[in-house]
Amino acid sequence: MPTPETTTFSMLRAEAVIPAAALTLLLFTIFGATWEASPIDTPTQSAILFGWIFAILVWASFGVVRHAEGLATILGEPIGTILLTLSVISIEVAMITAVTLTGEHNPTLARDTMFSVLMIVLNALVGVSLIVGGLKHHSQLFSLRGAKAYLGALFTLAGLGLILPRFTPSTPDGSPSTLLASFLLLVSAVVYGIFLTQQTVSHQSLFQVDGEAGAHDHGHTVHSVKFHAALLVGIMLLIVFLSKHFAVFVESGVSHAGLPPALGGILVAIIVLTPEGLAAVHAAAENNIQRSINICLGSGLATIGLTIPAILGVSLFTGRTMELGLETPDIVMLAITMIVSMTTFAAGRTTYLQGCLHLVLFLGYLMLVFD
C-alpha cells in the first residue's frame, strides 16, 4: 500500500510540467526581448530556443489532456470527450491568435492550421486508429448515426468556412466579406452549439455503443473534479502565455528560411493534437473505437465550429484580413477526404483497409505542402 509520502511524490512528479512551464515563461519574459531580437542572425541559438519552447508546449498539452482525461473518468461519456476536445481546441485558438498577431501579418495561418487539423484528424488519426484497431480486433463496431451526425455538421461548416470564401465575388482573394464573415461567425457557433446540445442532452445514445465503457483507465491517478479542473485551467493559461514567444520563432523561421507557409499551421496542429491523437489510438487499441471516433471527428468539428468564430472575431476586432478560402489543390484534397470519410463511416463497422486509405490521403496532403 503506497504511503502518503509516496503518493505526494508521485503527484509532484506527474505535475512537473507546471513548474517547468512556469520557469520557461519566467525566463522568456525576462530575457525574451534579447533572445527574440534577431533570430535569423543566430540560427543555432534560435533552433535551441525553438526546440525548448516547442517541447514545453507539447509536454503542457499532455498535461491538459491528462486532467481532461481525469474529468472524463469522473463524469463519463460523452461529457469527458467533449471536455477533452474543448480544452484542446482552446489551446489551438490561443496559439493561432498569438501567431497571427505576432510579427508580420500572415493572413492564411488560421486557414492553414484549420486545414492541417482536419487532415491530421480525418486522415492521419482516423487512419492509424482504424489500422491499429483493425489489426488487433479485426472489425470494430461504432454508432453509425453518431458518425453521420458528426460528418453532417463537419462537412457543412467546412464547406461554408473553407471552400465558399474562395469562390465569392465580393473579395478578390480567399478572405470573406464583412457580411460573409458575420454569417460564418454566427452559423458556426450556432451549429456547434446545437450539436453539443444534441450530444450532451437530447441524443447522448447516438454517440455511445453498448458494451463499451463510458469512462476508461488512462493510467493516471484520478483526483477530485476541483483538482483536475483547477490544474487544467492553470496549464492552459501557461500555454496561452507561452504561445506569444513560440509565435516569434514560428513566424521568423517559416518566413525567412524559405519554408512552405503551411508549415506554421502544421506546427501548431502538432502541438495541439499530439496528446489527443495518442488518446484516440489508445482507445482503438483497447477496442473502444467509439471513443476514438468521438475524439477524431469531435476535434475536426470543434476546429471548424469554434476556431472560425474566434478567428473572425479577432479579424473584425483588429482589422486584420484573414483568408479562409482554401487553394484549389487543398479544396480537391478536402473533397476527396469527405467522400472517403462517408464511405468509411457508412456501415457501422471499421477495418484496417479503410485506415490505409485515410493514411494515403494524409501522405498526399504532406506531398502537396512541399510541392
C-alpha positions in Angstrom: 0.0 0.0 0.0 1.5 3.4 -1.0 2.5 5.7 1.8 1.4 9.4 1.9 4.9 10.4 1.1 4.9 8.1 -2.0 1.6 9.5 -3.1 2.8 13.1 -2.7 6.0 12.4 -4.6 4.0 10.7 -7.5 1.7 13.6 -7.7 4.5 16.1 -7.8 6.3 14.1 -10.5 3.1 13.9 -12.5 2.7 17.7 -12.3 6.3 18.6 -13.0 5.2 20.2 -16.3 3.7 23.1 -14.3 6.9 24.4 -12.7 8.8 23.6 -15.9 6.4 25.7 -18.0 6.2 28.4 -15.4 10.1 28.7 -15.2 10.2 28.7 -19.0 7.6 31.5 -19.1 9.6 33.5 -16.5 12.9 33.2 -18.4 11.3 34.2 -21.7 9.6 37.1 -20.0 12.9 38.3 -18.6 15.3 37.5 -21.5 12.8 37.1 -24.4 13.4 40.5 -25.8 17.1 39.7 -26.3 16.6 36.1 -27.4 13.9 37.0 -29.9 15.6 40.2 -31.2 17.5 38.7 -34.2 16.6 35.0 -34.6 17.9 34.9 -38.1 21.3 36.2 -37.2 21.7 33.5 -34.5 20.2 30.4 -36.2 21.7 27.8 -33.8 20.5 29.7 -30.7 17.1 30.2 -32.3 16.8 26.5 -33.1 17.7 25.6 -29.5 15.1 28.1 -28.1 12.5 26.9 -30.6 13.1 23.3 -29.6 12.9 24.2 -25.9 9.6 26.1 -26.1 8.1 23.5 -28.6 8.9 20.6 -26.2 7.4 22.5 -23.2 4.3 23.3 -25.2 3.8 19.6 -26.2 4.5 18.5 -22.6 2.0 21.0 -21.3 -0.6 19.8 -23.9 -0.1 16.3 -22.4 -0.9 17.8 -19.0 -4.1 19.3 -20.3 -5.2 16.0 -21.8 -4.3 14.2 -18.6 -6.5 16.4 -16.5 -9.3 16.3 -19.1 -9.0 12.5 -19.0 -9.3 12.6 -15.2 -12.5 14.6 -15.6 -13.7 12.2 -18.3 -13.2 9.3 -15.9 -15.3 11.0 -13.2 -18.0 12.4 -15.5 -18.2 9.7 -18.1 -19.0 9.9 -21.8 -19.8 11.9 -23.8 -19.1 14.7 -21.4 -15.5 13.6 -20.9 -14.6 13.6 -24.6 -16.3 17.0 -25.0 -14.2 18.5 -22.2 -11.1 17.0 -23.8 -12.0 18.4 -27.2 -12.9 21.8 -25.9 -9.6 22.0 -24.0 -7.5 21.1 -27.0 -9.4 23.5 -29.3 -9.0 26.3 -26.8 -5.2 25.8 -27.0 -5.4 25.8 -30.8 -7.4 29.1 -30.8 -5.0 30.7 -28.4 -1.9 29.7 -30.4 -3.4 30.7 -33.7 -4.3 34.1 -32.3 -0.8 34.6 -30.8 0.9 33.7 -34.0 -1.5 35.8 -36.1 -0.9 38.9 -34.0 2.9 38.5 -33.8 5.3 39.9 -36.3 4.5 40.2 -40.0 0.8 39.6 -40.8 0.1 36.1 -42.1 -3.5 36.1 -43.4 -3.5 32.4 -44.2 -2.2 31.0 -40.9 -5.6 30.3 -39.3 -6.8 28.7 -42.5 -3.7 26.6 -42.9 -3.9 25.5 -39.2 -7.6 24.5 -39.5 -6.9 22.6 -42.7 -3.9 20.9 -41.1 -6.0 19.9 -38.1 -8.7 18.4 -40.5 -6.1 16.5 -42.5 -4.5 15.2 -39.3 -7.7 14.1 -37.5 -9.7 12.9 -40.5 -6.8 11.1 -42.3 -3.8 10.6 -40.0 -5.5 9.9 -36.7 -8.5 8.1 -38.2 -6.2 6.1 -40.4 -3.8 5.0 -37.6 -6.7 4.3 -35.2 -8.5 2.1 -37.8 -5.3 0.3 -38.7 -4.4 -0.4 -35.0 -7.9 -1.4 -34.1 -8.4 -3.5 -37.2 -5.2 -5.4 -36.9 -5.8 -6.1 -33.2 -9.6 -6.7 -33.2 -10.3 -7.4 -36.9 -13.6 -5.4 -37.1 -14.9 -2.9 -34.7 -18.4 -1.6 -34.2 -19.4 2.0 -33.7 -22.6 4.1 -33.7 -23.5 4.8 -37.4 -26.0 7.5 -36.5 -23.4 9.3 -34.3 -20.8 9.3 -37.1 -23.3 10.7 -39.6 -24.2 13.5 -37.2 -20.5 14.4 -36.8 -19.9 14.3 -40.6 -23.0 16.2 -41.5 -22.2 19.1 -39.2 -18.5 19.0 -40.0 -18.9 19.0 -43.8 -21.5 21.7 -43.7 -19.3 24.1 -41.7 -16.1 23.1 -43.6 -17.8 23.8 -46.9 -19.1 27.1 -45.8 -16.0 28.2 -44.0 -13.1 26.9 -46.1 -14.5 26.4 -49.6 -17.2 29.0 -50.2 -14.9 32.1 -49.5 -12.6 31.1 -52.3 -15.5 31.5 -54.9 -17.4 34.5 -53.6 -17.0 37.6 -55.9 -17.2 40.1 -53.1 -13.4 39.8 -52.3 -10.5 39.2 -54.8 -8.9 36.6 -52.6 -10.0 33.9 -50.1 -11.0 36.4 -47.4 -14.7 36.7 -46.5 -16.5 39.9 -46.9 -17.8 41.6 -43.7 -21.3 40.1 -44.4 -20.0 36.6 -45.1 -17.7 36.8 -42.1 -20.6 37.8 -39.8 -22.7 35.0 -41.3 -19.9 32.4 -40.8 -19.3 33.6 -37.2 -22.9 33.2 -36.4 -23.8 29.9 -38.1 -20.6 28.2 -36.9 -21.3 29.0 -33.3 -25.0 28.1 -33.6 -24.5 24.8 -35.4 -21.8 23.7 -33.0 -23.9 24.8 -30.0 -26.9 22.8 -31.4 -24.6 19.8 -31.9 -23.3 19.9 -28.4 -26.9 20.1 -27.1 -27.8 17.0 -29.0 -24.6 15.2 -27.9 -24.9 16.0 -24.2 -28.7 16.3 -23.6 -31.1 15.1 -26.1 -29.3 12.3 -28.1 -26.5 11.0 -25.9 -27.1 7.4 -27.1 -26.1 8.3 -30.7 -22.5 8.7 -29.6 -22.3 5.6 -27.5 -22.1 1.9 -28.2 -23.4 -0.8 -25.9 -20.7 -2.8 -24.2 -18.0 0.0 -24.4 -17.2 1.7 -21.2 -18.1 5.3 -20.9 -15.1 6.0 -18.6 -11.7 4.4 -19.0 -8.4 3.7 -17.3 -5.8 6.1 -18.7 -3.1 5.0 -16.3 -3.1 8.1 -14.0 -4.4 8.7 -10.5 -7.9 10.3 -10.6 -8.5 13.1 -8.0 -11.4 15.3 -7.5 -13.2 17.4 -10.1 -12.0 20.6 -8.5 -8.4 19.3 -8.6 -8.4 18.4 -12.2 -10.4 21.5 -13.3 -8.0 23.9 -11.5 -4.8 22.4 -12.9 -6.4 22.1 -16.3 -7.1 25.8 -16.4 -3.7 26.6 -14.9 -1.8 24.7 -17.5 -3.9 26.1 -20.3 -3.1 29.6 -19.1 0.6 28.8 -19.2 0.3 27.6 -22.8 -1.5 30.8 -23.8 1.2 33.0 -22.4 4.0 30.8 -23.9 2.3 30.9 -27.3 3.3 34.5 -27.8 7.0 33.6 -27.5 6.5 30.5 -29.6 4.9 32.6 -32.3 8.0 34.7 -32.8 10.1 31.7 -33.8 7.4 30.2 -36.0 6.9 33.5 -37.9 10.6 34.2 -38.4 11.6 30.6 -39.1 9.0 29.9 -41.7 9.1 33.3 -43.5 12.9 33.7 -43.5 14.0 30.1 -44.1 12.0 29.8 -47.3 9.8 27.0 -45.9 6.2 26.4 -47.1 3.9 28.8 -45.2 1.6 25.9 -44.3 4.3 24.5 -42.0 3.4 27.2 -39.4 -0.1 25.7 -39.3 1.2 22.2 -39.1 3.5 23.0 -36.2 0.5 24.4 -34.2 -1.6 21.4 -35.2 1.1 19.0 -34.0 1.3 20.7 -30.6 -2.4 20.7 -30.2 -3.2 17.2 -31.5 -0.3 15.0 -30.3 -1.7 14.0 -26.9 -5.3 13.8 -28.2 -4.1 11.7 -31.1 -2.4 9.2 -28.8 -5.6 9.0 -26.7 -7.6 8.2 -29.9 -5.2 5.5 -31.0 -5.1 4.0 -27.4 -8.9 3.9 -27.4 -8.9 2.0 -30.7 -6.3 -0.5 -29.4 -8.4 -1.1 -26.3 -11.4 -1.9 -28.6 -13.2 1.3 -27.8 -13.4 2.6 -31.4 -16.4 4.7 -30.5 -14.4 6.9 -28.2 -11.6 7.1 -30.8 -14.2 8.3 -33.4 -15.6 10.7 -30.9 -12.2 12.2 -30.3 -11.2 12.4 -34.0 -14.5 13.6 -35.5 -15.1 15.8 -32.5 -11.8 17.5 -32.9 -12.5 18.2 -36.5 -15.9 19.6 -35.8 -14.7 21.7 -32.9 -11.9 23.1 -35.0 -14.3 24.5 -37.5 -17.1 25.3 -35.2 -15.0 27.2 -32.6 -11.9 28.4 -34.5 -13.7 30.1 -37.3 -15.8 32.3 -34.9 -12.8 33.1 -32.8 -10.5 34.0 -35.7 -13.2 36.0 -37.4 -13.8 37.8 -34.2 -10.1 38.7 -33.9 -10.2 39.8 -37.6 -13.2 42.1 -37.1 -11.7 43.5 -33.8 -8.2 44.1 -35.1 -9.0 44.9 -38.7 -6.5 42.3 -40.0 -7.6 40.4 -43.1 -8.0 36.6 -42.6 -8.1 34.3 -45.7 -10.4 31.3 -45.1 -10.8 30.0 -48.6 -8.5 27.1 -49.4 -6.4 27.0 -52.6 -7.7 24.7 -55.4 -5.5 21.7 -54.6 -6.5 21.8 -51.0 -10.1 22.0 -51.9 -9.7 18.9 -54.0 -7.9 17.1 -51.1 -10.7 18.1 -48.7 -13.4 16.9 -51.1 -11.7 13.5 -51.5 -11.4 13.3 -47.7 -15.1 14.0 -47.4 -16.0 11.3 -49.9 -13.7 8.7 -48.4 -14.9 9.6 -44.8 -18.5 9.0 -45.9 -17.7 5.5 -47.2 -15.6 4.7 -44.1 -18.4 5.6 -41.7 -21.3 4.2 -43.9 -21.5 0.7 -42.5 -21.1 0.9 -38.7 -18.0 -1.3 -38.7 -14.4 -0.5 -39.4 -11.5 -2.4 -40.9 -7.8 -1.7 -41.4 -8.3 -1.3 -45.2 -10.3 1.9 -44.5 -7.5 3.1 -42.3 -4.9 2.6 -45.0 -7.0 4.7 -47.4 -7.1 7.6 -44.9 -3.4 7.3 -44.3 -2.7 7.5 -48.0 -4.7 10.7 -48.2 -2.7 12.2 -45.3 0.6 11.4 -47.2 -0.9 13.1 -50.2 -1.6 16.2 -48.1 2.0 16.3 -46.9 3.2 15.9 -50.5 1.1 18.9 -51.5 2.6 21.0 -48.7 6.1 20.6 -50.2 5.1 20.5 -53.9 
